[in-house]
Each structure stands twice: as C-alpha cells, then as structure tokens.
Amino acid sequence: MDINDLRAATTVISFVIFIGIMVWAFSRRNKEDFEAASKLPLDQD
C-alpha cells in the first residue's frame, strides 16, 4: 500500500461522508427543524 492508495481511500471516504451529510440535510424528517431555525434571526421579541 503506497501513498496513492491512501489518497484514493481518503477521497472515497470523504465523498461518502459528503453524501451522508447531503442526505441528512435534505431529509423530510429534518425539514421542520430547519424551517424553524431559518426564522430565528428574523424573530424580534
């Protein structure tokens, strides 16, 4: 195993983590939480 194999593995792992974050961010289950969080800066009590 040389440095190029390590670089390729790091790239693949990073891509899988990125896809996981995208799936989590755009899941319907989190939509309500993100909608509420997006309105927080505009709330003036």
C-alpha positions as CSV (number, residue, x, y, z in Angstrom):
1,M,0.0,0.0,0.0
2,D,1.6,3.2,-1.1
3,I,0.6,6.9,-0.6
4,N,-1.6,6.9,-3.7
5,D,-3.8,4.2,-2.2
6,L,-4.1,6.2,0.9
7,R,-5.1,9.3,-1.0
8,A,-7.7,7.3,-3.0
9,A,-9.2,5.9,0.2
10,T,-9.3,9.3,1.8
11,T,-11.1,10.7,-1.2
12,V,-13.7,7.9,-1.3
13,I,-14.3,8.2,2.5
14,S,-14.7,12.0,2.2
15,F,-17.2,11.6,-0.7
16,V,-19.3,9.1,1.3
17,I,-19.3,11.4,4.3
18,F,-20.4,14.3,2.0
19,I,-23.2,12.3,0.5
20,G,-24.3,11.3,4.0
21,I,-24.4,14.9,5.1
22,M,-26.4,15.8,2.0
23,V,-29.0,13.1,2.6
24,W,-29.3,14.2,6.3
25,A,-29.7,17.9,5.4
26,F,-32.4,17.3,2.7
27,S,-34.4,14.6,4.6
28,R,-38.0,15.4,5.1
29,R,-37.7,14.4,8.8
30,N,-35.5,17.5,9.4
31,K,-37.5,20.0,7.4
32,E,-39.5,21.4,10.3
33,D,-36.4,21.9,12.4
34,F,-34.6,23.7,9.6
35,E,-37.6,25.8,8.8
36,A,-37.8,26.9,12.5
37,A,-34.1,27.6,12.6
38,S,-34.2,29.7,9.5
39,K,-36.7,32.0,11.0
40,L,-34.8,32.6,14.3
41,P,-32.8,35.6,13.0
42,L,-36.0,37.4,11.9
43,D,-37.8,36.9,15.2
44,Q,-38.0,40.1,17.2
45,D,-39.5,39.6,20.7
